[in-house]
């Protein structure tokens, strides 16, 4: 089958009886190859991204007007102007909200725009590379194998049953949790508490974290080479015996269970705890 190209920009039309409604729904499925790249980009709302056994991506979205600090009429017009776009093909697909036509209001001495809240339900093949970029939301991901880049701002993140290369950029992530994660980690976190449960590190990993708590719960048999550089009021605690090569107030080098993948930690005002699951 020849690869297909797809560029869909859907603006759902509301029925006459619901012209004054402050919400609308979107539902679309497209073909998607196992192992492809799936990009999801949105702002304000919730995202639930889960795997299934079909070579398709299904997107269900509910677009809801926000009436805080604005009128119901403005919220209705903002909903009408918001588009859901699916751009790409079966190997690389982008799912995004397009707010370009959402009107501005002249308010508080300037031009302001309040975009609607979107509640997403997205399903994709388990073998997929997930690229998630969300702001001011709650994000839940479950059941994917691949190379993943999760970028979040002011968003609580919940991840379960993910494997592969995981890159996480998270700012103001509140209490975010990742469970049953297998593979390697590249993490940059700020003002966030991160908890990993049933973590299996199979590749070299790096964590750079500022102002937060980092809890890594791993099996007692996990082997690691640990390197940690501590800055301003950081602390380190391990349930695992560590054979240290060097140890000082601001630096630690050592091995757990004879060594294994390298875990490099660079922290500032962060509490780190390696826990035996």
N, C-alpha and C positions, 0 to 999 in steps of 0.2 A: 504494500500500500504506500502511495506517495505521501510524504509528510504534508500536512496541511497548515495553512496560515490562518489565523483567526484574530480578528480585531472586532470586538463587540462592545458597544457602548449602549447599555440599556437604561433608558429612563422610563420607568413604568408609568403608564397613564392610569389615573384613578377614575373609577366610575363616576358618572354625574352625581349620584346620590351621596358620594363621599368626597366631594370637592373640598369640603371644609376640614377634612381629616388632617391630623398632624402626624400621620405615620403612613408608611406604605411598605409592601413586601416585594422581595426579589427572590427568584428561584431559577437556577440554570445549571445544567450539567454539560460538560464538554469532554471530549476524548483527551486522555493524558497517558503518556507512556511510563511504565514502571522505571524508576531510576532517573526521572526527569527533574527539572528544577522548578520549584513552586515558590513564587514570591507573593507575599501578602503584606499590604500596606494600608493602614487605617489610623484614624484619630478619634478618640472618645467612644467608649462603648465596651463591648465584650467580644472576645474571639475564642471560639472552641474549634480546634483543628484536630481531627482524629483520622486514623487510617481505616481502610477497608480493603476488600479483595477484588475490587473492580479497577480496570484501567480507565478511570474517569475521575474528574474533579467535579464535585457537586458543591454549589455555593447557594446557601440560603441566607438572606439578610433581611432584617427588619430595621427600617429607617424611622427614627422617632424624633419628633421635634422637641427641642428643649425650650421651656418657657421661663426659666429663671432669668431674671433681669431683662426680659424682653416681652413682646406682646404675642398673643396666640396667632395673630395674623402673620407676624414675622416668622414664627416657628413653622407655620404651614407653608409659606413661600420657600423657606430654607429646605424643607423636606422635598418639595416639588423640584427644586433646583439641583438636588444631590443626585449624582449618577453612580452606578456601580459598573466598573469596567473590568472586562476580561481581555487581556492583551497577550498575544503570542501564539504558540502552537503546542503540539502534543509533547514536545521536549522541554519547552521553557514557557511557563505561563505566569502572568502577573495578574493578581486579583487586587483591586484597589478601589478606594472611594475617591471620587472626583468632586471636589467642592468648588471648582472654579466659578460656577454660576451662582453660588450662594450669595445673596445680596449683602451689602454692608449697611449699617445704620449709623447715622450721625448722632453720637451719644457721648456724654461726658467729655465734650470738647474735642472729640476725634471720631474717626471712622472705625466701627467695630463690626465683627462678624461672629455669630454664634452658630457653629456647624451642628447638624443633628447628631444624635447618638445612634450608633449602629450596632446591632446584636448579630454577630456572624456565627453560622454553623457551616464549617467547611470539611469535606471528606476527600481524601486522596489516597493513592496506593501507598502501601507500607514502605516500599522502596522509593523514596523521594528525598531530594535535597531541599530542606525547608529554609527559606529566607524570610524572616518575619521582622517587620518594622512597625511598632505600635507605640502610641502615645496616649496617656491618660485613659488607660483601659484595664481590663482584667483579661489575661491570656491563659488559656489552657491548651496544652498539646499532649497527644498521647499516641504512641505506637508507630514511630518512624525510624527507619534505618537509612543512614546516608551522611552527607556533610551538611551541617546545619549552622546557620548564623541567626541568632536571636538578638534583636536590638530593641530595647524597651526603655521608655522614659515615663516616670510617674505611673508605673504599671506593675501590678502584682502578677507574678509568673508562677504557673503550676505546670510542671512537666512530669510525665510518667511513661516508662517503657520506651526510652529513646536510646539509640546506639549509633556509634560512628564518631566523626569528628564534630565536636560541639564548640562553637564560638559564641560567647555570651557577652554582650555589652549592655549593662543595666545601670540605670541612674534612678535613684529614689524608688527602689523596687519594693519598699516595705518589707514584709516577711515572705520571701519567695522560696518555693520548695521544689526540688527535683528528686524524683524517686525512680529507682531501678534504671539508672543511667549506666551505659557501658561504652567505653571507648576512651577518647582523649578530650581534655578540656583546655580552652583558651578563654580566660575570663577577665574582663575589666569591669569592676563594680564600684559604685560610689553611693554612699548613704543608703545602704541596703543590708538586710540580714538574709543570708543564704544558707539553706539547710539542704544537704544531700543525704538521701536515705538509700541504702543498698547500692552504693556506688562501687563500680568495678573499673579501675583505671588500667587500660591495656596499652596505652601509649603515653609518651611524654606529655606533661601538662603544665600549664602556667596559670597562676592566679595573681592578679594585681588588684588590691582592694583598699579602699579608703573609707573610713568611718562606717563600721558595721561589725557584724558577727558572721563568722564562717564556720559551719559545722559539717564535717565530712564523716558520714557513717559508712564504714567499709567492713567487709568480712574479715575475720581474724587471720585468714591466710594471705591477705593482700600483701604483696611485696612492693616496696617502694624505696627509691633514693630521694630523700627529702632535703631541699635547700630552702632556707627561709632567711629573708632580710627584714628585720623589724625596725620601723621608724616610729616616732612619737606615740608613746603609750599603747603600743601593740603588745599582745601576749600570745603565748603558745602553750597548748596542753595536748598530750597524746596518751590514749589508753594503750598504745602499742609500745613495747620496749624499743628503744632506738639505740643502735650502735653508732655512737657519734664519732665523726672524724674531726670536727671542730665545733666548739660551742662557746659563745660569748653573749653578752647582754643584748647585742643587736644582730647576731647572726648564728645560724644553726646549719650544720651539715651532718647527715647521718643516713643510716639504712634501717629499714623495717623488714623483718623476716628475710634477711639476707640480700635485700635489694630488689630492684625491678625498674619499672618505668620511673623517670625522673619527675618529681613534683616540685616545681619552683614557686615559692610564695614570696610576694613582696607586698608588705602591708603598712598602713599608716592608720593609727587609731582604730585598730581592728583586733578582735579576739578570735583566735583560731583554735579549734578543738578537733582533733582526729579521734573519732569514736569507733569502738569495736561494735559492729552491728550485732 
